[in-house]
Amino acid sequence: MQFKSVQEFLVHVKAELDANRLILPTLPDVALKVRDAVSKGDATAQNLADMIITDAALSARLIQVANSPLYRGTTEINNIQMAVTRLGNSTIRTLVTSLVMQQMFTPSSTLLEQHFREIWEQSVNISAISRALCSMTPHLNQDEAMLAGLLHQIGKLPILILVEEIPEFKDSPSRLSKLLEKAHPSIGKIIMSTWEFPEELKIVPWQYINFQRESGDKADYIDIVQVAFLQSIAGTDHPATRIDWNSVPAFKKIGLQTDAEILEIEGISEEIELAQSMLV
């Protein structure tokens, strides 16, 4: 099977989806239940705790996160209901989704293991930077920004599953790398259209590579992820390093100088490390 263009590959993806031969990533049940309960507006801390406690690993991580420097209060948290009460329903909803997302980055074969691990590590790094950047945009929510960072490359997962059976990509790392970078935004759009996220998060995987995007005076989550992404690839051989940051409106909207190194801003480096440790 030969593809002459990314568009041809995307047509192939659509055909595989229509024939039910390709399954898109789905959120784990616990994340869906918590999200739906919070969205209805009548969930109690006990209701949410009862849902979360069914996942022992998630429960342990949430308690650990609630006691971390990012969220820690004066009293130690030792059970899920206390964690929900301290953090609040909205934060719990976002954190649960973020903490279970790693389950979607579990490869179906050893052949894909390295690719899945690299994408997850990149996503965690950009997620942590995105969360930290929100200190400069108080109208945005740090936890939502963290989730946006985790989601921005979700479109790469179905591509890897498909190309495992396509020798022209499987046997050519350079071709696969180019395909992943060019095709993942369109496939990310397809995935996010099936997930009932707020619109401001839903469009992140599709729009974050639109570096000349103008969306008004106030920064949004796409702006945050764009800047986090460009900061994360600085000094690498990624094609996007050729972009002139002065031409990217997101920097100005966030209030970050284009010659600033995010890790050198006081307090930011530590916050990024704390967020990274929470997600790995």
C-alpha positions as CSV (number, residue, x, y, z in Angstrom):
1,M,0.0,0.0,0.0
2,Q,1.5,3.3,-1.1
3,F,0.3,6.8,-0.2
4,K,1.3,9.7,-2.4
5,S,0.2,12.4,0.1
6,V,-1.0,12.9,3.7
7,Q,-4.4,13.6,2.2
8,E,-4.5,10.1,0.7
9,F,-3.6,8.7,4.1
10,L,-6.4,10.6,5.8
11,V,-8.8,9.2,3.2
12,H,-7.6,5.7,4.2
13,V,-8.1,6.6,7.8
14,K,-11.7,7.6,7.1
15,A,-12.3,4.4,5.2
16,E,-11.0,2.3,8.1
17,L,-13.2,4.2,10.5
18,D,-16.3,3.7,8.3
19,A,-15.6,0.0,8.1
20,N,-15.0,-0.3,11.9
21,R,-11.5,-1.5,11.4
22,L,-10.0,1.3,13.3
23,I,-11.0,2.1,16.9
24,L,-10.3,5.6,18.1
25,P,-9.0,6.2,21.6
26,T,-11.7,6.5,24.2
27,L,-11.6,7.9,27.7
28,P,-11.6,5.3,30.5
29,D,-15.0,4.7,32.2
30,V,-14.1,6.3,35.5
31,A,-13.2,9.6,33.7
32,L,-16.5,9.5,31.7
33,K,-18.6,8.9,34.9
34,V,-16.9,11.6,36.9
35,R,-17.2,14.1,34.0
36,D,-20.9,13.3,33.4
37,A,-21.7,13.5,37.1
38,V,-20.0,16.9,37.5
39,S,-21.6,18.3,34.4
40,K,-25.1,17.5,35.7
41,G,-24.3,19.8,38.6
42,D,-25.7,17.8,41.5
43,A,-22.8,15.4,42.3
44,T,-21.7,15.3,46.0
45,A,-18.2,14.6,47.2
46,Q,-19.4,11.2,48.3
47,N,-20.9,10.5,44.9
48,L,-17.6,11.3,43.1
49,A,-15.6,9.4,45.7
50,D,-17.7,6.3,45.2
51,M,-16.9,6.4,41.4
52,I,-13.2,7.1,41.8
53,I,-12.6,4.5,44.6
54,T,-13.4,1.7,42.0
55,D,-10.0,2.4,40.5
56,A,-7.4,1.7,43.2
57,A,-4.5,3.1,41.2
58,L,-6.3,6.3,40.4
59,S,-7.4,6.7,44.0
60,A,-3.9,6.4,45.3
61,R,-2.6,8.9,42.7
62,L,-5.4,11.4,43.5
63,I,-4.6,11.3,47.2
64,Q,-0.9,11.8,46.4
65,V,-1.7,14.8,44.1
66,A,-4.0,16.3,46.7
67,N,-1.1,16.3,49.2
68,S,1.4,17.6,46.7
69,P,2.8,21.1,46.9
70,L,0.6,22.1,43.9
71,Y,-2.6,21.5,45.9
72,R,-1.6,20.9,49.5
73,G,-3.6,22.5,52.3
74,T,-3.0,22.6,56.1
75,T,-4.5,19.1,56.7
76,E,-3.1,15.9,55.2
77,I,-5.6,14.1,52.9
78,N,-5.9,10.4,53.6
79,N,-9.1,9.4,51.6
80,I,-10.8,10.2,48.3
81,Q,-13.7,12.0,49.8
82,M,-11.4,14.4,51.6
83,A,-9.5,14.9,48.3
84,V,-12.7,15.7,46.4
85,T,-13.9,18.1,49.1
86,R,-10.6,20.0,49.1
87,L,-10.1,20.2,45.4
88,G,-13.7,20.8,44.3
89,N,-15.7,19.0,41.7
90,S,-14.4,20.9,38.6
91,T,-10.7,20.3,39.6
92,I,-11.4,16.7,40.3
93,R,-13.1,16.2,36.9
94,T,-10.1,17.6,35.1
95,L,-7.5,15.8,37.2
96,V,-9.2,12.4,36.9
97,T,-9.2,12.8,33.1
98,S,-5.5,13.9,33.1
99,L,-4.4,11.1,35.4
100,V,-6.1,8.3,33.5
101,M,-5.0,9.5,30.0
102,Q,-1.7,7.6,30.3
103,Q,-3.8,4.4,29.9
104,M,-4.5,5.5,26.3
105,F,-0.8,5.6,25.6
106,T,-0.4,1.9,26.2
107,P,0.9,0.2,23.0
108,S,-0.7,-2.9,21.5
109,S,2.7,-4.3,20.6
110,T,6.4,-4.0,21.5
111,L,7.0,-2.5,18.1
112,L,5.0,0.6,19.1
113,E,6.2,0.9,22.6
114,Q,9.0,3.4,22.0
115,H,6.7,5.7,19.9
116,F,4.0,5.7,22.5
117,R,6.4,6.4,25.3
118,E,8.0,9.3,23.4
119,I,4.6,10.8,22.6
120,W,3.5,10.5,26.2
121,E,6.7,12.1,27.5
122,Q,6.4,15.0,25.1
123,S,2.8,15.5,26.1
124,V,3.6,15.5,29.8
125,N,6.4,18.0,29.2
126,I,4.1,20.4,27.2
127,S,1.3,19.8,29.7
128,A,3.5,20.8,32.6
129,I,4.7,24.0,30.8
130,S,1.1,24.8,29.8
131,R,0.0,24.6,33.4
132,A,2.9,26.9,34.5
133,L,2.2,29.4,31.8
134,C,-1.3,29.9,33.2
135,S,0.3,31.9,36.0
136,M,0.6,34.6,33.4
137,T,-3.0,34.3,32.3
138,P,-5.2,34.3,35.4
139,H,-8.4,34.1,33.4
140,L,-7.5,30.6,32.4
141,N,-7.6,27.5,34.5
142,Q,-4.3,25.8,35.2
143,D,-5.7,22.3,35.3
144,E,-7.6,22.8,32.1
145,A,-4.3,24.0,30.5
146,M,-2.6,20.9,31.8
147,L,-5.3,18.7,30.2
148,A,-5.0,20.7,26.9
149,G,-1.3,19.9,26.8
150,L,-1.9,16.2,27.3
151,L,-4.5,16.1,24.5
152,H,-2.6,18.1,21.9
153,Q,-1.0,15.1,20.1
154,I,-3.8,12.5,20.7
155,G,-4.2,12.2,16.9
156,K,-0.8,10.3,16.7
157,L,-2.2,7.2,18.5
158,P,-4.5,5.9,15.7
159,I,-1.8,6.7,13.1
160,L,0.7,4.4,14.9
161,I,-1.9,1.6,15.2
162,L,-2.6,1.8,11.4
163,V,1.0,2.0,10.2
164,E,2.0,-1.0,12.1
165,E,0.6,-3.0,9.2
166,I,2.0,-0.6,6.4
167,P,5.6,-1.5,5.6
168,E,6.3,1.9,3.8
169,F,6.0,3.6,7.2
170,K,6.8,0.8,9.6
171,D,10.2,0.2,8.0
172,S,11.0,3.9,7.5
173,P,11.3,6.0,10.7
174,S,11.8,9.2,8.8
175,R,8.6,8.8,6.7
176,L,6.7,7.8,9.8
177,S,7.9,10.8,11.7
178,K,6.8,13.1,8.8
179,L,3.4,11.4,8.6
180,L,2.9,11.7,12.4
181,E,3.6,15.5,12.3
182,K,1.5,16.3,9.3
183,A,-1.5,14.0,9.9
184,H,-2.0,14.1,13.6
185,P,-3.9,17.4,13.8
186,S,-6.6,16.2,11.4
187,I,-7.0,12.9,13.1
188,G,-7.0,14.7,16.5
189,K,-9.9,16.7,15.3
190,I,-11.8,13.5,14.5
191,I,-11.1,12.1,17.9
192,M,-12.1,15.2,19.8
193,S,-15.3,15.5,17.8
194,T,-16.4,12.3,19.6
195,W,-15.4,13.4,23.1
196,E,-17.7,15.8,24.8
197,F,-15.1,18.3,26.0
198,P,-15.7,22.1,26.2
199,E,-15.1,23.7,22.8
200,E,-12.0,25.6,24.0
201,L,-10.3,22.2,24.7
202,K,-11.8,20.3,21.8
203,I,-10.1,22.4,19.2
204,V,-6.6,22.3,20.7
205,P,-5.2,19.2,18.9
206,W,-6.4,20.6,15.5
207,Q,-5.5,24.3,15.9
208,Y,-2.3,24.4,18.0
209,I,-0.1,24.2,14.9
210,N,-1.8,27.3,13.4
211,F,0.9,29.6,14.6
212,Q,-0.5,32.7,12.9
213,R,-3.9,32.2,14.5
214,E,-5.6,35.4,15.7
215,S,-8.5,34.9,18.2
216,G,-8.8,38.2,20.0
217,D,-6.9,40.0,22.6
218,K,-7.1,37.4,25.5
219,A,-5.1,34.2,25.4
220,D,-6.9,30.9,25.3
221,Y,-5.8,27.3,25.7
222,I,-4.5,27.0,22.1
223,D,-2.2,30.0,22.7
224,I,-1.0,28.4,25.9
225,V,-0.2,25.0,24.2
226,Q,1.4,26.8,21.2
227,V,3.9,28.6,23.4
228,A,4.5,25.5,25.5
229,F,5.1,23.5,22.4
230,L,7.5,25.9,20.8
231,Q,9.4,26.3,24.1
232,S,9.6,22.5,24.5
233,I,11.2,21.9,21.0
234,A,13.7,24.8,21.2
235,G,17.2,23.5,20.4
236,T,15.9,20.3,18.7
237,D,15.7,19.4,15.0
238,H,11.9,19.6,14.9
239,P,10.7,21.4,11.7
240,A,8.7,23.9,13.8
241,T,11.9,25.3,15.2
242,R,12.2,27.3,12.0
243,I,9.2,29.4,13.0
244,D,10.0,33.0,14.0
245,W,8.5,33.4,17.4
246,N,8.0,37.1,16.8
247,S,5.4,36.1,14.2
248,V,3.4,34.0,16.7
249,P,0.6,36.2,18.3
250,A,0.3,33.7,21.2
251,F,3.4,35.1,22.9
252,K,2.1,38.6,23.0
253,K,-1.3,37.5,24.2
254,I,0.3,35.5,27.1
255,G,2.6,38.4,27.9
256,L,5.8,36.4,27.3
257,Q,8.8,37.9,25.6
258,T,9.9,35.8,22.6
259,D,13.5,35.8,23.8
260,A,12.4,34.5,27.2
261,E,13.4,31.1,28.4
262,I,10.5,29.7,30.3
263,L,12.6,27.6,32.7
264,E,14.5,30.7,33.7
265,I,11.5,32.6,35.0
266,E,11.4,32.6,38.8
267,G,9.3,29.9,40.3
268,I,8.3,28.4,36.9
269,S,10.9,25.7,36.7
270,E,9.9,24.2,40.0
271,E,6.2,24.3,39.1
272,I,6.9,22.5,35.8
273,E,8.8,19.8,37.6
274,L,6.0,19.3,40.1
275,A,3.4,19.0,37.4
276,Q,5.6,16.5,35.5
277,S,6.1,14.4,38.6
278,M,2.3,14.3,39.1
279,L,1.7,12.8,35.6
280,V,4.4,10.2,35.4
